Amino acid sequence: MAGTDVFTAAGSGPGSGADRGPTDPWAPGAGGTPPDLTALTSLQVLRRLDSGPRGLTDAQAEERLLRYGENAVPEWRTASWPRRFVRSVRDPFTAVLLCLGVVSATVSAWGTALVILSLVVVSCLLRSSGEHRADRSMAALRELVATTATVLRRGGDGREGGDGRDGGGARDGGGSRPREIPVDQLVPGDVIRLGPGDLVPADVLLLRASGLTVHQAALTGESAPVAKYAVDTPGLPGLPGAGGDDPAAQDDAGDGGARTPAAGEAFAGVFAQPRLCFQGSSVASGSGTAVVVATGTRTRFGAARSRPGRRTASAFDRQVNGISWVLIRFMLLTPPLVLMANAALRGRGLETLPFAVAVAVGLTPEMLPVIVTTALARGASRLARHHAVIVKRLPALHDLGAVDVLFLDKTGTLTQDRPVVGGAMDAYGDPDPEVLRWAAVNAWWTLQLADLPAPDALDEAILDAADEADPARYEGVAALPFDPVRRLSTAVVRRPGRLGTHTLVVKGAVEAVLQRCALDDEERNRLSALAAREADRGLRLLAVATAERPARHRDYTPADERGLDFLGFVALHDALAPTAAEALKVLAARGVSVKILTGDHPGTAARACLDLGLDTAVGDLAPGGDDLTGADDLTGADDLPGAGEVITAERLDALTDAELAEVARRTTVFARCTPEHKARIVAAVRADGHTTGFLGDGVNDLPALYAADVGICPRDAVDVVRESTDVVLARKDLTAIEHAIGAGRHSSGNIATYLRITLSSNLGNVIAMLVAGLLLPFLPMLPAQVLVQNLCFDAAQLAFAYDRPRPEALRRPTELRSRAFFRFITGFGLINALADLATFVVLALALHTAVDVGSQAEFHSGWFTENLLTQALVMLLLRTSARPASGRRAPSPVRWAAAGLAVTGLLLPLSPLGPILGMPALPGLYYVLLGAVLGLYAAGLVFARGRIGGAQL
């Protein structure tokens, strides 16, 4: 036996001892495929589970429940509010602010220490509260995998012995009766029944099945229901080794809309096994009886649930932390430099330490944690209110704003989860409405006579496209419903005026129907080639054929499906999502490149892109905005796929990571992808310098969700995915993503504007203070005055969190690129420092005296006023990187904040607080000369803004 890590073997052979437990049939072998289940018959599996077709006794079930535990996955434990608060302190800037606060308290600068501590507490409260609210919203979205299950249990203590002589097909006798029990009470060995609409409550192996198809998109990402059936004989259609590489046969869903497992065998692995159904999937049609082989965390779903991945640093973390640590180094170097310079040139000692700390605090954008948290929290709140988008991790909103490559699956996003008829053609590829009419006759009478619970997706599409009156013109006689072995269905009808004759109408998989038609090999091969070409164009084909038979009372059987007359093909394709085309245009206009990662047939994916106007030839996705227009731009391009090709998983396996990154720059569609392929593609693009987002909803998407900068899922995604992603959408709709990206850029733009303005002003002030400290015989500004100045500026800067950026700022991804960022703050910081130093001259002229110890109070007052006025100008003139339109004013929050800051700078020295802070009133000549300095300063800002290019952060 392969292993016993799931069920502990207490015995080795069949028997009736009450202490004997089931052995493990589910231990994964090489490649993750359970060798025991694929190799054993249903009878052998029942024996290893010490069960039988009539299920377990109540005593056995109770004993196994105690041994293996409840059939429940562990609850995802979200961080408590206090834990989130403590984690907020680990932000680099928050940590350095705490350090500066401790130093301020050490040198008895209690006012500075109190202000810094208040800013830290406010920032941490805002961030932890916002994320805690998102957790509460997520709790409201959590849904149970299933509530009850129909299980066969025997009330007595007798044992069946697991001999299974009825092969799983015996009637439920001997006291065995179906009952509804909570799914968490299921145990290995239980026999359950499945019907349409049921959620599969555990990993099970089928004992019986009738027309059973299941949706397992949550596990594999495949849009079409998958046919499942109970067979123990290898070599049947759909089992390994039975299929071919014919695209028409592989992508053809057959009848009933269900893809046979052969179509996905190469990429679905264990999930393609026809006998196995998995927790997390649901029954689309048909019914079945199955034995439970794994429960709880031992299921495939539970294993993924209990192994959450860990995402690496996001774009927000990398960008903000990169800038943060450079500034932190400056701040840590500033106090020692100030102390050493004053000691060397002025002979001052530790009495300058409070001033040195105040200078370091002046360089610190101490409002950054508050601004970042407020801006992101407001953006997340607007998304939740207006677009029902939940942002679980606030920095993820910035990541959304920086996203320039968005990965998504085709189904449910670009297309709806249903097919539509694209047309009908005859044997030569010419349009023929008669083919669609006969296909509708088959769909209608199969539904009416075969007692199916509901029409499948393909039949619904055919009936919607056909004339409703066509099927009613015929009289139904009999029907042979679709099954996954024959891969076709047959309706027997009587034509009006054709007494004594029955017409067989057959519809199904191309290969299956052609084999039953009266055709020579050459014609059959020609039709197969025609079907393959259409499949490569992304169409799903159903073949239609008829036959005339003498009327009879004897039942029709599959043996009658021979010697058919071939009519033609019905072509279907995925219905397009109504908002997808417009959303793709908006995303492209905003600089977001969309790439498709799908498990579907390459032609199907390419067809959807073509119908939506999404060009599969990409020529502009390169690091740093470099243009790639052809294969010659790639290293080793002669050996790599050409631009615009649809790349399949088999071709990806032959590429190195570097080659994959180059191919990804010019490829839009990747088909036949496994979860590992998706994650590798996302990681390669991310390593190539792009900020990536991934939209997924199934367990198979988890690796790629963790590989992306920001993981996105719809509300109806499986529980483990909802808990693992950063952003949850109300619906799987590109429009919602477009709104989320816009909100992210709105918030990120405000954060970037704050950093741009604050750090350039702070750097200029620090340079001026350092120069003044060396040139003047007194401190250029008292520590209390520095603190009040910072408080005024900080209060005004809070308006940036409520700013409304210009529309141009939303048309490109928002990034904080360190090199351009520091070029900006250095250039404007030097301009600010020149304005400050020019104020020295203005003060000397206005006071008609040399700047000495006797005039230090007037100097402090004049410089305080000039600093606040220059900072107000910076807020207005550098708020937007683009030249404002004629007559356009800054939005109200910033305008009023700048006005308030200017008024404070002018009136504070004249108020009763002026003397308390050591700032007397100044003569009128000072204000006249200061106006000239400010005018030159404003002109310099406008000129430098055009030359330096503040937008390129």
N, C-alpha and C positions, 0 to 999 in steps of 0.2 A: 504494500500500500504506500502511496506517495507521501503521506504524512498525517499527523494527528493534531495539528495546531488548532483546528476549529472544534472538532468533537473528540473527546478523549475516549479511546477504545478501552472498554472494560472486558471485552471478550473478543474472540476471533471468529467464531462461526455462528451460524444460525442456531438458535435454541430458544428456550422458553424461560430461562432464569430471570427473575424479576430484577436482579442486580446487574444485568448485562446492559451496557449502554451502547449507543451507536458509534461506529467508527467514522472517520472523516473522509467523505468522498470529495471534498472541495479543496484539498491542499493544492495550491498552484504549482504547476511544473514550469518548465522552460517557456519563456514568453508569456507567462501569466495565464496560460490555458490550463484548466483543471484536467489532468490526464485521466483521472479515474472516471469522471463523469462522461467524457467523450468516448471512452473505451468500453464502458460498462453498459449493459442493457438495463432497462427500467427495473426488471426483476432483481438484478444484482445490486442496484442502488438501494432498493427497498430492503434487501437482506442486510446490507451494511448499515442502514439506518435502523435496523431491528423494527421495521414497520411492515405494513401490508396495504393492499388496496382499500381495505375498510377502515384504515386509520388506526389511531392509538386508543387505548382505554383511558378513562379518566385518571386512573392511578398512574399509568405511565406518563401522561401529560404533566401531572403534578410533580412527579419525581424529576422529570427533565426540566421543568420550569425552575425548580430549586437548583439544579445542577448548572444550567446554562444562562439563567437569568431571563429577564423580560426581553421581548422582541422590540427594543427601543434603542434608538441612537442617542448618544449623550447630548444633553442640552448644551447649546453653545453659551458659555458663560461670558457675559459681557463685563467689562471693567466697571467697578463701582464708581460713584461720583467722586469720593475722596481719592481713589486710585488715579482717576483721570486728572484730578487737580495736581497731584504730586508729579505725574508724568509731564504736565505742562511746564513745570519748572525746569525740565531738562532741555528746553529750547536754549540754544547758545546765547542769544542776547538776554534772555531772562536770567540765565545763570550769571552772566557778567554784570548785569545790573545788581543782582544780589551781592556779588563780591564788592562792587563799588559802594553799595549801601553799608556793608560791614566796615569797609575802610572809612567811610564818612563818619559812622558812629564811633570808630576808634579814635578819630581826631576831633571828636566832639562836635562835628557838623551835623547836629541833630535834625535840623530842618531838611537838609539834603537827604539824609538817611530816611526820614519819614516819607518824603515825596517819592523816593525811589521804591520803598517798600509798598506804598500805595499803588504805584503803577504796576508792580509785579503782581499784586493780589488781584487788581482789576483785570489784568490780562488773563491770568489763570482762571479766574471765575468765568469770564466770558467764554473762553475756549472749552473748559470742561462742561459748562452748562449747555452750550450748543451741541456738543457731541452726545451728552446725556439725553437731550431731547430727541436727537436722531435715533438713539437706542430705543427710546420709548415708542417712536413711530415704527421702528422695525418690529418691535414686539407685537404691534397690532397687525402686522402683515404675516406673522408666522402661521402656517397652516399645518395640520397633521398630514402625514403621508397617507394614512388611512385610519379609519375609526374602528370598523368591525370587519370580520372575515367569516365566510361560510366554511366550516370545518366539519369533517366526519369524525365523530367520537363514539366509542362504545362504552356503555355505562358499567359493564362488568369488569372484573379483575382478570378475566381470562386473557390469554395471549393468542394472537393469531399465528405467531411463529414466523411470519415473514416469508412463507413458502410461495405466496403469490401465484398459485396455480392457475388463477384466472388471468394472469398476465396483465393485471391492471384493468381488465375489462369486466370483472365480475360485478354483479349487482350489489348494491349496498344492503346486504342482509346481515343476519347474525347479530342483531342488536345495534348495528351501526346506523346512525341517523345524522342528518345535517343539522347544524345549529349555528347561530350567530354568536361569536365571541369577540371581545376586544382584540385587536391585532397584537397588543403587547403580551397576550397570553399564548401566542403561537410558539411551538417548540419544534426542533428538528424531528422529522418523522411524521408530523401532522399531514393529513391529506385534506386539501382544500378544493373548493370549486370556484371557478372564475367565470364571470359573465360580462356582457357589454357594459362599459362604464366603470367596471371595478378597477381599483388601484391594486396592483400586485403588492401584497403586504410583506413579502419576504423573497429570498431567492428560492426558486422552485424548479423542479424537473417535471415535465408533463408526463402523465400516464395516459390520458385521453384528450383529444382535442377535436373540435368540429368547426371548421372555418375560422379558426382562431387567428386574429392579428392583433398586435400590440403596438402602442406608441412607446418608443424608447428614446425619443429625442433628448430627454433629460440626461440620458446616459451616453448616447453616441452622437447626438446632433443631427441624426437623419430625420428628414421631414416626413417621409412616407411611413405608414404602418408596416411592420415587419411580420411576415407570416410565420407562425409557430405551429408545430405539429409533433405528435408523439410517434417517433420511428426509432427503431433500434438497428435497422439494416443500413450499413454504409453504402454509398454509391447512389442513393436516390437523389433526384434533382434538389439542388440547394445545399447538399452536403459537400464537404471538402472533396475536391477532385472531380466533382460532377459538372462544374461550370466551365465556361470558356472565357475568352477575352473579347468576345463579340460585343461591341458597345451597345448594339440594339438589344441584345439579350440581357446584358448586365443592367442597363438602366430601365428596362421595361418593367413596370410594376405588375405586369400581368393584369388579370382582372381583379376587381375588388380593391384596387389602389394599393395593394401590399407588394412590397419588393421581396422577392425570394432571397433567402440568405446568401445565395451565391453572389449576388450583386455586391454585397459588402464584405465578403469573406476576407478580401485582401486587407481591409482597413478596419474592420469592426472587431476582429479577434473573437474572444469568447462570447461577445454579445450577439454574434451572428449564428451561434449554435441554435438550431431549430427547436431543440427539446427544452431549452432553458429560458425561463423568464426571471426578471430581476426586480427587486424592490426599487421603486422610483418610476417604473413603467406603468402603463394603464392599458386596459383591454379596449381595443377599438371595435372589434366585432367578433362574433362567434362565442364559443364557450369551451371550457376545458376542466379537467381534473388533474391536480398536480400534488406532488409530495414536497414538503418543505425541506430544503437541504441546508439552509443557513439562515440565521436570525440575528437581529441586533447589529452589533459592530462587526459581526462576521460576514455580513452581506457586502456585496460590492459597494452599494450605496453607503452603508455604515462605515466601511473602511475609509472611504474618501472623506466622510464626515468627521472621522476621528483623527485624520491626518491633515489638518489645515496647513497650507504652505506658509512661507514667510517671504513677503515681498521685500526686495532690496530698496535702498533709498530712492524716493520719488524725485521727479523733476523739481518740485518745490523744495524738498530737503536739500538737493544738491546745489540749487541756485542760491537760495537764501543762506544756507550754511557756508557756502564758499565765500560770499560777500561778508558774512558775519565774522568769520574767523580772521579775515584780513583786517577788518576794523578793530576786532578785539586785540590784535597784536599792536596796532597803533595806540589803542587806549592804554594797554599795559605799559607801553614804552613812554607815554607822555608824562606821567608824574615823575619818574626818575630823571628824565631830561630837564623838566622844569626845575627840579630841586638842584641838579648839578649846575645848570646854567646860572641860576640866581646865586648859588654859593660861590661860583667862580668869578662872576662879574660884579655882583653886588654885595657879596659877603653875607648874604642872608642864610639862615639855617632852617630848622624845622618849622619856623613860623610861616613859611610859604607852603607847607604841606596842604592845608585846607584849600589854598588857591590851586595847587597842582591837581588835587582831587576834583575841584570844581571844573578845571580845564578838561580833564578826562571825561567827566560827566557831560560837559558841553559838546564833546565830540561824539558822544553816544546818542544814537537815535532812540532815546529811551521810550518814546511812544510807539516804537515799531511793534512790540508784542500786542499793544492795545489796538493800533491801527489795523494790523494784519487780522487779528481775531474779529474785530468789529466789521471790517469790510467783508471777510469771508462769511461771518455769521449772518450778515444782512443779505448777502447773495444767496446763501443756502435757505434762508427764511423765505425770500421771494420765490425761489424755485419751488419750495414746498407748497406755498399758498397758491401760486398761479399756475403751476405746471405739474403738481403732484410728483415732484422729483425729490427724493430724500438723499441728502449728502451726509453720509455717516462719518466721514473723516474730513474735517474742515480743510486741511491743506489740499485735499483732492480737488477742491473747487479751483484752486490755482492751477493744479496740474491739468484740469480740463481746459483752462484758458490757454495753456501752453501747448496743448495737443496739436501736432501737425500731421500725424498719421493715425487714422482710426481703422482698426480691424473689426470686422464683423462677419457673421455668417449670413448666408443668402436668405434662408428661410425665416419668415416672420419679420424680417427687417426690410429687405428689398422686395421680397415676395410674400404673399399670403400663404398660409398653410393649406392650400387647396389648389387643384389644377383647374384649368379652363381649356376648352376645345379651341385649338388654333386653326383647324380645318380638316377636311377629309379629301383623300386622293385615291385615284384608281391604281391599277397595277403599274402604270407608267408615270406616276407622279403628277398627273393632271387632276385638278379639282373635280370632285364628284360628290354631289349632295346625297346620292342614293346610298353611299357607304355610311354616312352619318345616320340616315333614316333606319337602315337595318341594325346599326349599332344601338340605336335608341329602342328598337323593338326588343332586342336581346336584353337590354338593361331593365326595361319596364316589366317584361313578363318573367324574368328571373326573379325580380323583387316580389312580384305578385304571387308566383307559384311556388317558390322555394322557401317561403316562410322565413325570410331573412328579417332580422330585427330592424334594420335600417339600410338604406342604400349606401354603398361605399363612395369614396370621394370621386373616383373616376366615373362611375355610373351617374352620380349627381351632375357632374360636369356635362356628360353626354345628354342627359335629359334636359338640362337647362338650355343647351345649344340647339336642340332639335325642336321641331314642331310638335306641340303637345298632342295634336290630333293623330299623328302618325301611328304610334303604338296601338291606339284604340281601334284602328281599322282592322286589326287582326284579332283572332280568337286564340287565346292561350290554351295549349294542350298539356304541356309538361315542361319541366325545367331541371337541368343539372347544374347546380350552383358551382361557383368557382371553388377549386381547392388547390393548395400550393404544389401538389404533385403534378396534376394535369396542366395547371397554369392557364385555364380557360374556363368559360361557362357556356352553356348551351340552352337556348330556349326553343321549344317546339311549338309552332303556331299553325293555324289553319287560315289560308288566304281566302278572302271573299271570292266566291264563285269557283273555288277549286276543291270541290267535294272529292273525297277519296284520296287526297294528297295532303301530307304534312310537310311543312318546311322547317328544317333545322337551321337555326341562326346561331353561329358560333363566333365568339369574340374572346380574345385573350392575347397572350404573349406571342410575338411575331414568330419566334422559332417553333413554339408548340402548335400554332395554327398551320404554318406552312408544312409541317411534318404530316398533317392530316389531310392536306389538299392533294387532288389528283394533278400533280405537276411533275415534269421531268426534272432531272438534276440541274440542268442548265437554267431553267426558268426559276427554280427554287433559289439557286445561287444568285441570280440577278435580283430577285426580290429581297433577299437577305442583304445584298450590297446596298440596295436602295434604302432599306431600313437603317442600315449602319450609317449612311451619309446623313440621313435626317436626324439620327440620334446625336451625331457629332455636331449638328446645328442646334442642339439643345432641346429637341422635341422628344416627347415620350410617345411611342407608337403602340397602338393596339391594332391587331390584324382582325379583319372581319371576313367570314366565309359563310356560304349557305349550301344546303343540299336538299333535294326533293326526295321524299320517301313515301311509299304507299301508307295510307292511314292504317292504324292498328290500335288494338286495345292493350297490347302487351307493353310493359314499362320500357322506357328508353334507358339505355346504359351508355357508359363511355365507349363501349365497343361500336356504337352507332356513329361515332364521330370520325368517320373515315370517308375517303372519296369525296371531299368537299370541293365546291367551286369557289375559288378565291375571288373576293370582290375588291378589296383595297385596304387602306389604312385610315385610322382616325388619329390625328396628331394632337397631342395635348402639351401644354406647358404650364408652368407655375403662374398663378394670377399675381400681377404686380401690386405691391402695396400702394394705395392711392396717393400717399404723401411722399413716397420715396423719391420720385424724380425731382420734385421741387426742392426737397431737403438736400439732395445731392448737389444741386446747383448752388444752394446757399453755402454748403460746406466748402465747395470748391472756391467760391468767391471769398471765403474767409481763410483760405490758405490751408485747408485740411485735405489731405490725400486719403481717399477711402480705398482699403484693400479688403478683398473677400477671401476668407479662409473657410472652406467648406468640405464636407465629406461627399458631396454629390459628384455626379458625372461632370467632367470638364465642359462638355458641350452645354449641359443644363445651366451651369454657372455662367458661362460666356453669353448664352442666349439672354439670360436675365439682365446682365450688364448692358448688352446691346439694346434691348428694349427700353432700358431706362436712360440711355444716352451716356452711360459710364464707359469711357474709352479704356479698353484694356491695354493700350499702348501708353506707358507712362514715360515722360521725358523730362521731368523737372524735379525729381525727388533725389536730391543729393545733399550731403552734409554742407552746411553753411550756405545753402541756396544755390550751389553750382548747378548749371544746366546740363542735363544728360539728354542728348538728342538722338543717340544711336548706339549701336553695339561697339563702335570704335572707341567710345569713352570708357570702356571697361577693360580692366586688366584681364588678359586672357579671354577676351570676348569671343574669339573664334570657337572656343570650346563650350561656351555657355549658351543657354537658350536665348533666342532672338527676342527683341523688344516686342511687347504686346502679346506674347504667347501666354497660354494658360499652362501653368506649371503644375505637374502632378507630384504626388508624394514620392513615387519611384525615382523621379529625377532629382528631388531634393536630397535623397539619401546619397547621391553621388557627389554632392557639393560639400566643400569645406565651409567653415563658418564665414571666412572672408569672401568666398565666392557667393555664398548665399546672401550676404549683405549687398553685394553688387547686383545680383539678380533681383533682389527685392526692390531696388531703386526703380526698376523699369517694369515691374510686373504688378498687375492689379489683381489677378485671380490665381489662387492656389487651390487645387481640387484634390479630392481623395485624401484629405489630410487626417491624420490621427491626432489625438491630443498632444503627443510629443512633437509632431511636426508643427502644430500651431504655436506651441511655446517656443520652439527653436526659431521660427520666423520672427515672432515678436521680439525675442531677445536679440536677434541679429540686427533688426532695424533700430532697436533702442541703442545698441552698442555703436551704431553708425552715427549717433549724434542727434537722433530724433526723439521727441516726446510722444509716447504711444498711449493710445487708449484701446481697450478691447471690450466689446459687447458680447456677452455670452450668457446662456441660461441653463446649461446642463453640466453634470458632473464632469463630462469630457472636456469642458472648457476651463476647469480649474487651473491646470498648469499654465495656460496662456493668460488667464486673469492675473495670476501672481507674477508673470513675467512682464506685464505691462506697467507703465507708470500709474495708470488709473484703471481700475476694473469697474465695469458697468454691467448691470443686469436688469431685466424687467421684473416687475412685481411678481409675475407668475413663475419665476425661476425656481428651481428646486431649493430647498431650505439651506443646504450647505453652501450653495452659490450666493444666495442673498446675504448670508452671514459673512461671507468672505470678501465681498466686493466693497468698493468705496461709495458707489452711487447706485441708487435703486430707482428705476423709472416706473411710472404708473403703467406704461404699456411699452411693448417692444416697437418703438417708432423712432425713426431718424429725426423727426421734428422735435421730439423731446430732447434728444441729444444736442440738436442745434441750439435749443434754448439753454441747455446746461452749459454748452461751450461759450455762448454769449455771456451768460452770467459769470462764468469763470474769468473771462477776459475783462469784464466790467470790474470785478473785484481786484484782479491782478493789476489792471491798469492803474487803479487808485493806489495800490501798494507801491507800484513802481514810481508813480508821481511823487508820493510821499518821500520815498528814499532819495529820489533824484534831487528834490528841493531841499530836504532837511540836511542831507549829508554835504551838499555843496555849500549851504549856509554855515553849517557847523564847522566845516573845514576852514572856510574863510575866517570865521571868528577865532578859531584856535590859532591859526597862523598869525593873525593880528595880535592876539593876546601874548603869544610867545615873543614876538618882535617888540611889542610895547613893554613887556616885562623886563626885557634886556635893555631897552633904551631909556625907560622912565625911572626916576628915583623912587617911585612908589608903585604899588600894585595897580595895574590898569583898571581893575574892577574888583570890588570887594566880594568875597564869597557869597554874602547874602544877596548882593545885586545880581551876581551870576545866576543864583537860584531863582530869583524872581523873574529874570529875563527868560530863563528856560521854561518856567511855568507858563508865562504868557504865550511863548511860542508853541509850547506843547498843547495848550488849550486851543489855540487857533488851528493847529495841524489836525486836530480831530475831525475837522470838516472834510479832510480828504477821504475819510471812510464813507462819507455821504455824497461824494462828488458824482457828477454825471459826465462821463467822458464823451468826447466827440465820436460820432459814428466811425470816423476813420480809424480810431484806436481799436475798434472791434473787428477790423478786416484782416488782421494778421495775428498769429500766435503771440502771446505775451511771454517774453523771456527776460530774465535778468542776466544778460551776458556780462561777465565780470570785466573784460577788457574795455568794452565800449562804456560800461557803467563808470569805471574809474577815470576814463578819459573825460567823461562829462563832468563828474564832480571835481576833478582837478582843475579843469578849465574854468568853470564857474566859481570854484572856491577861490582861485587866485584873483578873479575879478572882484569878488566880495572882499577879499583881504585888502586890495588896493583902495576900495571905497572906504574901508575902515581906517586905513593909514592916512588917507586924504583928510579924514575927519580930524586927525591930529593937527594938521595945518589950519583947518578951519577954526578949531578951538583956540589955537594960538592967536589967530587974527582977531577973532571975536572978543577974546579976553584981553587983548592988547598987552600980553605979558608972556613970558616964557613959561613953558609947561614945567612947573616945579612942585615941590611938596605943598606950597601954599595954595596952589590952584587945583589940587587933586580932586576936591569935591566937585568943582565945576566940570573937570575932565570926566569924572565918573558919570555925572548927569548927562553930559553931551554925548558920550559914547553910548550910553544906555538907550537914549532916544534914537540915535542913528542906527543902532543895531536892529531895533524893532521895526523901524521904517524900511530899512533895506530888506528885511525878511518879509515884510508885507508885499514889497514890490516883487520879490522872487516868487511868492505864492501866486501872484496874478500873471506874471510874464512867463514863468516856466511851467505853469500848470499843464499846458498842452504843448506837445512837441511840434505840432503843425501850426503854420501861420494862421491865426484866426481870420475867419471871413469878415468882410466889411460890416461893421455895425454889430458884430457878435460880441457879447460880453460873457465873462466867466459865469458859470452857474452860481446860483444864489449862495449855497453853503460856503464856497471858497471866497466869494466876493465879500460877503458879510463878515467872515472871519478875518480876512485881510484888513478890512476897514476897522474892525474892532481892535486889531493889533496896532494899527497906526495911531488910532485915537489914544490907546493906552500909552504908547511911547511918547506922545506929545503932552498928555495931561498928567501922567503920574508924577513927574518932577514938580509940577505946579500944585499938586494936591497935598493934603495933610500927611500923606504917606511918604512924600518926597524927603522931608527932613529926617524922618525916622530911618529911612534907608540911606541917608547920607547923600541925597541928591537935591541940591538947591536949584532955584529957577535960573534960567539962562537969559542973556540979553537978546534983543530982537535981531541984531546983526548975525548972530549964530544961525538963526533959522533961515535967513536969507541966503547965507553962504551954503548952508546944508541943502537948501533946495537946489542950488546949482550942482552940488555933488551928486544928489539923487538923480537929477536929470541926466548927467553924464553916465551915471551908473545904469540907468534904465536903457539908455542908448547902447551901452556896451553889452547889456544882456540880450537885447534884440539882435544885435550884430552877431554875437557869439552863438546865439541859438541857431542861426542859419548856417554858420560855419561848422560848429561842432556836431550838430545833428543830434539833438537830445532824444529823438525817438529810438535810436538804435541802441537800446540797452541790452 
